[in-house]
Amino acid sequence: MYNVKLMNKISSNGLNRLPSDLFTCGADVQNPAALLVRSADLHSEEFNPELLCIARAGAGVNNIPLDRAAEAGVVVFNTPGANANAVKELVLTGLFLSSRKVAEGIEWAKTLKESGDEVGKLVEKGKGQFVGPEIAGKTLGVIGLGAIGVLVANAAERLGMTVLGYDPYLSVDAAWSVSRNIRHCTDINEIYEKSDYITIHVPATPETAGMINAATISVMKDDVRILNFARGTLVNTDDILKALYDGKVAKYVTDFPDAKLIDVPNVIALPHLGASTPESEENCAVMAVDELKNYILRGNIKNSVNFPTVCMPMNGVCRLCVLHKNVPNTVNNITWEISALGLNIANMQNASKRDWAYTVIDLDNDADEAIIEKISALPAVVRARLIRK
């Protein structure tokens, strides 16, 4: 029986995919083999020795200590694309809000509540202060053509916009999915220079932190409108505020408000609503549960952020799963220990991802804990386990 600890509320449609005879789920379970998490901060969480994986029902993993998890032999999963449609719809909402002064108009209309029969006249007299441009015919720059960026780009193109896309790591799947009418820029400065609207869809990394700053803003068109539904740290708050006050930036829409951005003219700050739909929460829960179940029961890894993808059919008597550092001769050392115990390899697969690697070996013989002890003692290995059919 495997214990799964729920760090947040998780859709029952996801949890129901875990066989009740193999998994126990709850917020108070002890010694979990897996953690299911949405937004809970795990940086201070102690990892028990039985913990095999963490499944994040969502894309961002800044609430999880990835390096510490890898060192402990804990695989961290996320759910890329599961909430893409929900975020796309909110980005389009932000696009319209950045142009048409809808939010400001709603707030102004509330002030007319006590005006009685004069409301109609006051509306006609005051509506001129909320004029804003249409998006059709304007240029949208999409930075990052992943699952969300592609959906946004395609939708904006269908709404009559000229769309420029930038992604130096464009995947084959994304390339096939993006509309042929969208121009792929090889220089991000082309996005900055030519776009009337810019939307950001890249992960938060040390390299992308503060990528929208005084220098990049200076290259942009006057009255540019910037949308950030990716991560707050991608935009330098002080620099965007100065650009707003100076009139260089017409509007900043963000799903990640901080104290400096709240109640600032021409800032629309939303309370992180990107994936807040029942459909998105269900999709993320289903994907996260399937990932942890496939890893725990079969040793297959897909959509991990700290270990490589390794998926293969299980065709031996038992399966040996080894998480290890990506250093020379480790695979040779593993196979030598297998041979030394008289075990035969039926199939194997190895892959690496930056500093870490994963080796899966199907054995023709039924192995016991002796092989785990031998391989766990290798300097590069952080976890080894056996799975039987």
C-alpha positions in Angstrom: 0.0 0.0 0.0 1.3 3.4 -1.0 0.4 6.6 1.0 -0.2 9.8 -1.0 -0.3 13.0 1.0 -2.5 15.8 -0.2 -0.8 19.2 0.3 -3.8 21.0 -1.2 -7.3 20.1 -2.2 -7.1 17.9 -5.3 -10.0 17.1 -7.7 -11.7 13.9 -6.9 -11.7 13.0 -10.6 -8.0 12.8 -10.3 -7.8 11.0 -7.0 -10.3 8.4 -8.2 -7.7 7.2 -10.7 -5.6 5.7 -7.9 -6.7 2.1 -7.2 -8.0 2.0 -3.6 -6.3 -1.4 -3.0 -2.9 0.1 -3.7 -3.1 3.7 -2.6 -4.3 5.6 0.5 -4.8 9.3 0.0 -5.3 12.1 2.6 -3.9 15.2 4.1 -2.8 13.5 7.3 -1.2 10.2 6.0 2.1 9.3 7.4 5.3 8.3 5.6 4.0 9.2 2.1 5.3 7.7 -1.1 4.1 10.7 -3.0 3.0 14.3 -2.4 0.2 15.8 -4.5 0.5 19.6 -4.4 -0.9 22.7 -6.1 0.3 26.0 -4.5 1.5 24.8 -1.0 5.1 25.8 -0.3 7.3 22.7 0.2 10.6 24.5 0.7 10.5 23.8 4.5 8.9 20.3 4.1 11.0 17.4 5.4 11.3 14.5 2.9 10.7 11.2 4.6 12.8 8.3 3.3 9.8 6.6 1.7 9.0 9.6 -0.5 9.4 8.7 -4.1 7.9 11.6 -6.0 6.1 14.9 -5.8 3.4 15.7 -8.4 2.5 19.3 -8.9 -1.0 19.8 -10.3 0.1 22.8 -12.5 3.0 24.0 -14.5 5.0 26.2 -12.2 7.3 24.5 -9.6 8.8 27.5 -7.8 7.1 26.2 -4.6 9.1 23.0 -4.7 12.9 22.6 -3.8 13.9 20.9 -7.0 17.6 20.4 -6.2 17.0 19.1 -2.7 14.4 16.7 -4.1 16.8 15.4 -6.7 19.5 14.9 -4.0 17.0 12.8 -2.0 16.0 10.8 -5.1 12.6 12.3 -5.3 11.2 12.8 -8.8 9.2 16.1 -9.2 6.4 16.1 -11.9 4.4 19.0 -13.3 1.5 19.0 -15.7 2.5 21.1 -18.7 -0.4 22.0 -21.0 -3.2 20.8 -18.6 -4.2 24.3 -17.7 -3.2 25.9 -21.1 -6.7 26.7 -22.3 -7.7 28.3 -19.0 -4.6 30.6 -19.1 -5.1 31.3 -22.8 -8.7 32.5 -22.1 -7.5 34.8 -19.3 -4.7 36.2 -21.4 -7.3 37.1 -24.1 -9.3 38.7 -21.4 -6.3 40.7 -20.3 -5.6 41.7 -23.9 -9.1 43.2 -24.2 -8.8 44.8 -20.7 -5.5 46.4 -21.7 -7.1 48.1 -24.7 -10.7 49.0 -23.8 -10.9 50.7 -20.5 -13.5 48.2 -19.3 -12.2 47.8 -15.7 -12.0 51.6 -15.2 -15.5 52.0 -16.8 -17.0 49.5 -14.4 -15.5 51.2 -11.4 -16.7 54.6 -12.6 -20.2 53.3 -13.3 -20.5 52.2 -9.6 -20.2 55.9 -8.6 -23.5 56.6 -10.3 -25.5 54.3 -8.1 -27.3 57.2 -6.3 -27.9 59.3 -9.4 -31.4 58.0 -10.0 -33.0 58.9 -13.3 -29.8 60.9 -14.3 -27.7 57.7 -14.7 -28.4 57.4 -18.5 -27.4 61.0 -19.2 -24.3 60.7 -17.0 -23.3 57.6 -18.8 -23.5 59.2 -22.2 -21.7 62.3 -20.9 -18.9 60.4 -19.2 -18.2 57.4 -21.5 -15.7 59.3 -23.6 -13.0 59.1 -20.9 -13.0 55.3 -21.4 -12.2 55.1 -25.1 -9.6 52.5 -26.1 -8.3 51.0 -29.3 -9.5 47.8 -31.0 -7.0 44.9 -31.2 -7.8 44.0 -34.8 -5.0 45.0 -37.1 -2.5 45.6 -34.2 0.7 43.5 -33.6 1.0 41.1 -30.8 4.4 39.8 -29.7 4.3 36.4 -28.0 7.5 35.6 -26.0 7.5 31.8 -25.5 5.7 29.4 -27.8 5.0 26.6 -25.4 1.6 25.1 -24.7 0.1 28.4 -23.6 2.0 30.7 -25.9 0.9 28.7 -29.0 -2.8 28.8 -28.0 -2.6 32.6 -27.4 -0.8 33.2 -30.7 -3.3 31.2 -32.7 -6.3 32.8 -31.0 -5.0 36.3 -31.5 -4.3 35.7 -35.2 -7.9 34.5 -35.6 -9.0 37.8 -34.0 -7.3 39.7 -36.7 -4.0 40.6 -35.1 -0.6 40.3 -36.7 1.3 37.9 -34.5 5.0 37.7 -33.9 6.4 34.8 -31.9 9.8 34.3 -30.3 11.1 31.0 -28.7 14.7 29.9 -29.2 13.7 26.5 -27.8 10.7 25.9 -30.0 9.7 22.2 -29.8 8.6 20.1 -32.7 5.1 19.8 -31.3 4.8 23.5 -30.9 6.1 24.1 -34.4 3.4 21.8 -35.8 0.7 23.5 -33.7 1.4 27.1 -34.4 -0.4 28.8 -37.2 1.6 29.3 -40.4 0.4 32.9 -40.4 2.5 33.6 -37.2 5.9 35.0 -37.9 8.7 33.3 -35.9 11.3 35.9 -34.9 14.9 34.8 -34.2 15.7 38.0 -32.4 13.7 39.0 -29.3 14.4 42.6 -30.1 12.1 42.3 -33.1 9.3 41.6 -30.7 10.2 44.6 -28.6 10.5 47.0 -31.5 7.4 46.0 -33.6 4.7 45.0 -31.1 1.8 47.0 -29.9 1.1 44.4 -27.3 3.5 41.9 -25.7 2.6 38.8 -23.8 5.2 36.7 -21.9 5.0 32.9 -21.6 8.4 31.7 -20.4 9.4 29.9 -17.2 10.9 31.8 -14.3 14.6 31.0 -14.2 17.7 33.0 -13.2 18.1 33.8 -16.9 14.6 35.2 -17.4 14.3 37.1 -14.1 13.6 40.7 -14.8 13.7 40.2 -18.6 11.2 43.1 -19.0 13.2 46.0 -17.6 14.2 49.6 -18.3 16.6 48.5 -21.1 14.1 46.3 -22.9 11.2 48.7 -22.4 13.3 51.5 -24.0 13.4 49.5 -27.3 9.6 49.1 -27.3 7.0 51.2 -29.1 5.4 54.1 -27.2 2.1 53.2 -25.6 3.0 49.5 -25.7 0.7 47.2 -23.6 2.4 44.4 -21.6 0.7 41.2 -20.3 2.3 38.9 -17.8 0.5 35.7 -17.0 3.6 33.6 -16.6 5.5 34.7 -13.4 5.8 38.0 -11.6 9.6 37.9 -11.4 9.9 38.2 -15.2 9.1 41.9 -15.0 11.1 44.4 -13.0 8.4 46.1 -10.9 10.2 49.4 -10.4 11.1 49.7 -14.1 7.5 48.9 -15.3 6.1 51.5 -12.8 8.5 54.2 -14.1 7.6 53.4 -17.7 3.9 53.7 -16.8 4.3 57.0 -15.0 6.4 58.3 -17.9 3.8 57.2 -20.4 6.1 54.8 -22.3 3.9 51.9 -21.4 0.1 52.4 -21.7 -1.0 49.4 -19.6 0.5 46.6 -17.6 -1.7 43.5 -17.0 -0.4 41.0 -14.5 -1.7 37.9 -12.8 1.0 38.3 -10.1 0.3 41.5 -8.1 2.6 42.8 -5.4 2.1 45.7 -3.0 3.8 48.2 -5.4 1.4 47.3 -8.2 -1.9 47.4 -6.4 -4.2 50.4 -7.1 -1.7 52.0 -9.5 -3.2 53.8 -12.6 -2.9 51.7 -15.8 -2.0 48.5 -13.9 -4.6 45.7 -14.0 -3.6 43.3 -11.2 -5.5 40.0 -11.1 -5.2 37.6 -8.2 -3.5 34.7 -10.0 -6.6 33.5 -11.8 -4.8 31.9 -14.7 -5.7 28.3 -13.9 -8.7 29.0 -11.7 -11.3 27.0 -13.6 -12.9 23.7 -12.6 -11.8 22.3 -16.0 -8.2 23.2 -15.5 -8.0 22.0 -11.9 -9.5 18.6 -13.0 -7.1 18.3 -16.0 -4.1 19.1 -13.8 -5.2 16.6 -11.1 -5.8 13.8 -13.6 -2.4 14.4 -15.3 -0.5 14.6 -11.9 -2.1 11.5 -10.6 -1.4 9.5 -13.7 2.3 10.6 -13.6 2.8 9.6 -10.0 0.9 6.3 -10.5 3.0 5.4 -13.6 6.2 6.1 -11.8 5.4 4.3 -8.5 3.9 1.2 -10.1 6.0 1.0 -13.3 9.0 3.2 -12.8 8.2 5.3 -15.9 9.0 9.1 -15.8 7.2 11.6 -18.0 7.0 15.4 -17.4 9.6 15.5 -14.6 11.3 18.8 -14.0 14.4 17.4 -12.2 14.9 14.0 -13.9 14.9 12.8 -17.5 12.0 11.2 -19.4 12.3 7.4 -19.4 9.3 5.3 -20.4 9.3 1.7 -21.6 7.1 -1.3 -21.5 7.8 -3.7 -18.6 8.8 -7.1 -20.0 11.0 -8.7 -17.5 10.4 -10.6 -14.2 11.2 -7.4 -12.2 12.3 -3.9 -12.9 15.3 -2.1 -11.4 15.0 1.7 -11.2 18.1 3.8 -10.5 18.2 7.5 -10.0 21.8 8.8 -10.1 24.1 11.7 -10.9 25.0 12.2 -14.5 28.7 11.1 -14.2 30.8 8.7 -16.3 30.9 5.0 -15.8 27.8 4.9 -13.5 25.8 2.7 -15.9 28.8 0.4 -16.3 29.0 0.1 -12.5 25.3 -0.7 -12.3 25.4 -3.4 -14.9 28.6 -4.9 -13.4 26.8 -5.3 -10.1 23.9 -7.0 -11.8 26.2 -9.4 -13.6 28.1 -10.1 -10.4 24.9 -11.4 -8.8 24.2 -13.7 -11.8 21.3 -11.6 -13.0 20.4 -11.2 -16.7 19.3 -8.0 -18.3 16.2 -8.3 -20.5 15.9 -4.6 -21.5 17.3 -1.3 -20.3 17.0 2.4 -21.0 19.1 5.3 -19.7 18.7 9.1 -20.1 20.2 12.2 -18.6 19.0 15.7 -17.8 21.6 18.2 -16.9 23.2 16.9 -13.6 20.9 13.9 -13.2 20.2 10.6 -14.9 17.8 7.7 -14.7 18.4 4.1 -15.6 15.7 1.5 -15.9 16.6 -2.2 -16.3 14.2 -5.1 -16.7 15.7 -8.3 -15.4 15.0 -11.9 -16.5 15.5 -13.1 -13.0 13.7 -12.4 -9.7 16.1 -10.2 -7.8 16.1 -9.5 -4.1 17.3 -6.7 -1.8 20.9 -7.7 -2.3 21.0 -5.9 -5.7 19.4 -2.8 -4.1 22.1 -2.7 -1.4 24.9 -3.1 -3.9 23.7 -0.4 -6.3 22.7 2.0 -3.6 26.3 1.9 -2.3 27.6 3.3 -5.6 28.8 6.9 -5.1 26.6 8.4 -7.8 23.4 6.7 -6.9 20.7 8.5 -4.9 18.0 5.9 -5.0 17.5 2.4 -6.3 14.3 0.3 -6.0 12.8 -2.9 -7.4 9.4 -3.2 -9.0 7.8 -6.6 -9.6 5.1 -7.4 -12.0 
